[in-house]
């Protein structure tokens, strides 16, 4: 399945190749694809398997299900394993489609039915959009650091965060020391007070002016053009912040529609819940928590031969979901400065695993697994978090 076109290979139960079809990824072309498939199959029963990794086959899957066809999901790992099993490895659309057809024939009773849950797909798209905005924001912050360093050597002492609301207002109005020429102390203080909702006082304005005076200034050519760059960066950062606020609002609304209540669990906010839902999707596609654990890469994997071997930590599975679970597990075993555990049950479980001889990374995986079991139950039953007993 590709962005612009799809390739299909038809085989029968004896693995005889009946034909090959390449068609454009446009709904208008789907009717022609079905007519050609029926012609090649000589009116045999058609069952479709889709290896859709990036959502390019969603329209086709929706079309096929609307026309009452059986549509199965083919995991990319299965297709890749089938390709590599050949003595001579090939890689082209026709051979990939043939491998998918073979998998469909051999595992038709085990493969999951395609379920195009629009709400989970939409949440996944919004989460990706949010991630790209965050990455862009990090790049812009780095650019702002570089630009400010030449104008204000002590700029880090002006504000705690260079991208705070007050800081952005200052950089936009006074991108270089020359812009402060003729500005009175009270005028600067008033600008800062408005931007910070009266959090900044005249004392802050005086401190900034003192730091600038201590640094000194060397007048350079094309300063106005460099000021223009800083002002442009500030405007873009401000726009991205507004976009993130709008995205978070939209995620809250969509999550509420799913009925999940993961935010009732300590350590999970709206963003973390959105990431979990984005990676898991419809929880009903996992018959039990063990299947979800394998999907997340927190279930041990057995490596053995000739009766020798042992279970090892999995490096497979969905690494995005695994990363979310890792940071959740870290929060669960944290201890305050006073030595009090934030979550006594998980902290006690962690210490028990260490006492059993497990190393810290292994014990942390056990915490991940336990957290995942709780998340599975909460999503399956759509219930709130209930702290386990000690």
C-alpha positions in Angstrom: 0.0 0.0 0.0 1.5 3.3 -1.1 0.5 6.9 -1.1 -0.3 7.1 -4.9 -1.0 3.5 -5.9 -1.6 0.0 -4.6 -0.5 -3.4 -5.9 -2.5 -6.6 -5.4 -1.7 -10.2 -6.2 -4.4 -12.9 -6.4 -3.7 -16.5 -5.5 -5.9 -19.5 -4.9 -5.7 -22.0 -2.0 -3.1 -24.0 -3.9 -0.9 -20.8 -4.1 -1.4 -20.6 -7.8 -0.9 -17.0 -8.9 -4.1 -15.8 -10.7 -3.1 -12.3 -11.6 -1.6 -9.0 -10.5 -3.4 -5.6 -10.4 -1.9 -2.2 -9.9 -4.3 0.7 -9.4 -4.4 4.3 -8.2 -5.1 5.1 -4.6 -8.3 6.9 -5.4 -11.8 5.9 -4.4 -12.9 6.4 -8.0 -10.6 3.5 -9.1 -11.8 1.0 -6.5 -14.8 -0.2 -8.5 -12.5 -1.0 -11.4 -10.2 -2.9 -9.1 -13.0 -5.1 -7.8 -14.2 -5.8 -11.4 -10.7 -6.8 -12.4 -10.3 -9.0 -9.3 -13.5 -10.8 -9.9 -12.5 -11.4 -13.5 -9.2 -12.9 -12.6 -10.6 -15.0 -9.8 -13.3 -16.4 -12.0 -16.0 -15.5 -9.4 -14.2 -17.3 -6.5 -14.8 -15.9 -3.0 -12.5 -12.9 -2.5 -10.7 -12.4 0.9 -8.4 -9.3 1.2 -5.3 -8.9 3.2 -3.9 -5.4 3.6 -0.3 -4.6 4.8 -1.0 -1.0 5.7 1.8 0.6 7.7 1.0 4.3 7.3 -2.7 4.5 6.8 -2.6 4.7 3.0 -5.0 1.8 2.7 -7.7 3.2 5.0 -9.9 4.3 2.1 -9.6 1.0 0.4 -10.3 -0.9 3.6 -13.4 1.2 4.3 -14.6 0.6 0.7 -14.1 -3.2 0.9 -15.9 -3.5 4.3 -18.8 -1.4 3.0 -19.2 -3.9 0.2 -19.3 -6.8 2.7 -15.8 -8.3 1.9 -13.6 -10.0 4.5 -10.6 -7.8 5.1 -7.7 -8.9 7.3 -4.8 -6.9 8.7 -1.3 -8.2 7.7 1.4 -7.1 10.2 4.5 -5.7 8.4 6.7 -8.0 10.4 5.0 -11.1 8.9 5.5 -9.8 5.4 9.1 -9.0 6.1 9.7 -12.5 7.5 8.1 -14.0 4.5 10.4 -12.1 2.1 13.5 -13.0 4.0 12.6 -16.7 4.1 13.3 -17.0 0.4 16.8 -18.1 -0.7 17.0 -15.2 -3.0 15.6 -12.1 -1.4 13.5 -9.8 -3.6 12.0 -6.4 -2.9 9.4 -5.0 -5.2 5.7 -4.2 -5.0 4.6 -7.4 -6.9 6.6 -9.7 -4.7 5.6 -7.9 -1.5 1.9 -8.3 -2.5 2.5 -12.0 -3.3 4.1 -12.5 0.2 1.0 -10.8 1.8 -1.3 -13.2 -0.2 0.7 -16.2 1.1 0.4 -15.0 4.7 -3.3 -14.5 4.2 -3.8 -18.0 2.8 -1.8 -19.6 5.6 -3.1 -17.5 8.6 -6.6 -16.4 7.5 -8.1 -17.8 10.7 -5.5 -16.1 13.0 -5.2 -12.7 11.4 -7.3 -9.9 12.9 -10.1 -8.3 11.0 -9.5 -4.7 9.8 -11.2 -2.2 12.0 -11.0 1.4 10.9 -11.9 3.1 14.1 -11.9 6.7 13.0 -11.6 8.2 16.5 -8.3 6.3 17.3 -6.9 7.1 13.9 -7.8 10.8 14.5 -6.1 10.8 18.0 -3.0 9.2 16.4 -2.9 11.9 13.8 -3.3 14.7 16.3 -0.6 13.2 18.6 1.8 13.1 15.6 1.0 16.7 14.8 1.7 17.6 18.4 5.0 15.8 18.4 6.1 17.6 15.2 5.2 21.0 16.8 7.2 20.2 19.9 10.2 19.3 17.8 9.8 22.5 15.8 9.6 24.4 19.1 12.9 22.9 20.3 14.6 23.9 17.0 13.3 27.5 17.4 14.4 27.7 21.0 17.9 26.7 19.9 17.8 29.3 17.1 16.7 32.0 19.6 19.5 31.1 22.0 22.0 31.5 19.2 20.6 34.8 18.1 20.3 36.3 21.6 23.8 35.4 22.5 25.3 38.0 20.1 23.0 40.8 21.4 22.7 40.1 25.1 25.7 38.1 26.5 23.8 37.8 29.9 20.4 37.0 28.4 20.1 33.8 30.4 19.9 36.0 33.6 17.0 38.1 32.3 14.3 35.4 32.7 14.0 31.8 33.9 12.7 30.6 30.6 13.5 32.4 27.4 10.2 31.4 25.8 7.9 32.5 28.6 5.2 35.0 27.8 7.1 37.9 29.4 10.4 36.9 27.8 8.9 36.7 24.3 7.4 40.1 24.8 10.8 41.6 25.7 12.7 39.9 22.9 10.0 41.1 20.4 10.1 44.7 21.5 13.8 44.9 22.4 15.7 42.3 20.2 18.9 44.2 20.8 20.3 46.8 23.3 20.0 49.5 20.7 16.2 49.2 20.9 16.3 50.2 24.5 17.9 53.5 23.7 15.8 56.3 25.2 13.5 53.9 27.0 12.8 55.0 30.6 12.9 52.5 33.4 9.2 53.0 34.2 8.2 52.4 30.5 10.2 49.1 30.5 8.6 48.1 33.8 5.1 48.8 32.5 5.8 46.6 29.4 6.9 43.8 31.6 4.0 44.2 34.0 1.5 43.9 31.2 3.1 40.9 29.7 3.5 39.1 33.1 0.1 40.0 34.5 1.8 42.2 37.2 4.2 39.4 38.2 7.3 41.5 37.2 8.1 44.7 39.0 10.3 47.7 38.5 13.0 45.7 40.2 13.1 43.2 37.4 13.3 46.0 34.8 16.2 47.6 36.8 18.0 44.2 37.0 17.8 43.7 33.2 19.1 47.2 32.5 21.9 46.7 34.9 22.9 43.5 33.2 22.9 45.1 29.8 25.0 48.0 31.2 27.5 45.5 32.6 27.8 43.6 29.3 28.4 46.8 27.3 27.5 47.1 23.6 29.5 46.9 20.4 27.6 48.5 17.5 27.6 46.3 14.4 26.3 46.6 10.9 23.0 45.1 9.8 21.7 45.0 13.3 18.2 45.8 12.1 18.2 42.7 9.9 19.3 40.5 12.9 16.6 42.1 15.0 14.2 41.0 12.3 15.3 37.4 12.7 14.7 37.4 16.4 11.3 39.0 16.0 10.4 36.3 13.5 11.5 33.5 15.8 9.5 35.0 18.6 6.3 35.2 16.5 6.7 31.6 15.4 7.3 30.4 18.9 4.2 32.2 20.1 2.1 30.7 17.3 3.3 27.2 18.1 2.3 27.7 21.7 -1.2 28.7 20.6 -1.3 25.6 18.4 -0.3 23.3 21.3 -3.0 24.8 23.5 -5.6 24.2 20.8 -4.4 20.7 20.2 -4.5 19.8 23.9 -8.1 21.1 24.1 -9.1 18.9 21.1 -7.4 15.9 22.6 -9.3 16.3 25.9 -12.6 16.4 23.9 -11.7 13.3 21.8 -10.4 11.3 24.9 -13.7 12.0 26.6 -15.5 10.5 23.7 -13.5 7.2 24.0 -14.8 6.7 27.6 -11.3 5.9 28.9 -10.4 7.4 32.3 -6.6 6.9 32.4 -6.0 10.4 33.8 -7.3 9.2 37.1 -4.1 7.1 37.4 -1.2 9.0 39.1 1.4 10.2 36.6 -0.9 10.2 33.5 -2.1 13.6 32.1 -4.0 14.3 29.0 -0.9 14.1 26.8 0.3 10.8 28.2 -3.2 9.3 27.9 -3.4 10.5 24.3 0.0 8.8 23.6 -1.2 5.6 25.1 -4.5 5.6 23.2 -2.6 6.5 20.0 -0.3 3.5 20.3 -2.9 1.0 21.6 -6.0 2.0 19.7 -9.0 -0.2 20.2 -8.2 -2.2 23.4 -10.6 -5.0 22.2 -8.1 -6.1 19.6 -6.1 -7.6 22.5 -7.8 -10.6 24.1 -5.8 -10.3 27.3 -3.1 -8.2 29.1 -0.4 -10.7 28.1 -1.0 -10.0 24.4 -0.8 -6.2 25.1 2.4 -6.8 27.0 4.0 -8.5 24.0 2.8 -5.7 21.8 4.4 -3.1 24.2 7.7 -5.1 24.5 7.4 -5.6 28.2 6.9 -9.4 28.1 10.0 -11.6 28.3 11.1 -13.4 25.1 12.4 -17.0 25.2 15.6 -17.6 23.3 16.7 -21.3 23.4 18.0 -24.1 21.3 18.6 -27.8 22.1 16.9 -27.3 25.4 19.3 -24.6 26.5 18.4 -21.0 26.8 16.5 -18.5 29.0 14.0 -15.8 28.9 15.4 -12.4 28.1 14.2 -8.8 28.1 12.4 -7.9 24.9 13.8 -5.3 22.6 10.9 -5.7 20.3 7.3 -4.4 20.3 6.0 -0.8 20.1 8.9 1.3 21.3 6.8 4.5 21.6 4.4 2.7 24.0 7.4 1.1 25.7 8.9 4.5 26.3 5.7 5.9 27.8 5.5 3.0 30.2 9.2 3.4 31.1 8.7 7.0 32.3 5.5 6.0 34.1 7.4 3.3 35.9 10.0 5.8 36.9 7.4 8.0 38.4 5.8 5.1 40.3 9.0 4.3 42.3 10.1 7.9 42.9 10.8 9.0 46.5 10.4 12.5 47.8 13.3 14.4 49.5 12.0 13.4 52.8 12.2 9.7 51.9 8.5 9.2 51.4 7.5 7.1 48.4 5.1 8.8 46.0 3.3 5.4 45.4 4.0 3.1 48.3 2.5 0.0 46.6 4.7 0.2 43.5 7.8 1.2 45.5 7.3 -1.8 47.8 6.9 -4.1 44.8 10.1 -2.6 43.3 12.0 -3.3 46.4 10.7 -6.8 46.6 11.9 -7.5 43.1 15.3 -6.2 44.0 15.4 -8.4 47.0 14.6 -11.4 44.8 17.9 -10.7 43.0 16.7 -8.8 40.0 18.8 -5.9 38.7 17.3 -2.4 38.7 16.5 -2.4 35.0 14.8 -5.8 35.3 12.8 -4.6 38.3 11.8 -1.6 36.4 10.4 -3.8 33.6 8.3 -5.6 36.2 6.9 -2.2 37.2 6.2 -1.4 33.6 4.3 -4.7 33.3 2.2 -4.1 36.4 1.4 -0.6 35.2 0.4 -2.0 31.8 -1.9 -4.6 33.4 -3.7 -1.8 35.3 -4.0 0.3 32.1 -5.4 -2.7 30.3 -8.1 -3.3 32.9 -9.0 0.4 33.0 -9.3 0.6 29.2 -11.1 -2.8 28.9 -13.7 -1.9 31.5 -13.6 1.9 31.1 -13.2 2.4 34.9 -11.2 4.8 37.0 -8.0 4.0 38.7 -8.2 2.2 42.1 -4.9 2.1 44.0 -4.0 -1.6 44.8 -3.6 -2.6 48.5 -0.2 -3.1 50.1 
